[in-house]
């Protein structure tokens, strides 16, 4: 299947929200418990949250299928924080995460951002590592009383 990369467009919020939840619920159990997956998914309330992020100046890079429908995305904040990287389960393991991270890195470079950073799940960590990110530390925390973890990672640019 051929994919294209593009920036967020009006109308993307609903499919991006749906693919986020699909990724968490369907892929998440490979590394996290049922309770952890449930609280992780609960943090992604509605498509309106995505629209709000765009309105606040955050950049969303989208991988679209042959019909132009979003199948993966990355969200880059103005300060170099990659807050989200999700791929629909039907389109995972096809290099889309690597391509989106490369696109975000190129954009960050044009903005003069010297450092990209993220908090990667066990599932996203390999994609970030392939793209040159280093783990700074493991983050153990709770969401609604459920223990969960991810990894603080960063990449210096330039």
Order of alpha helices (4+ residues) and beta strands (2+ residues): beta-alpha-alpha-alpha-beta-beta-beta-alpha-beta-alpha-beta-beta
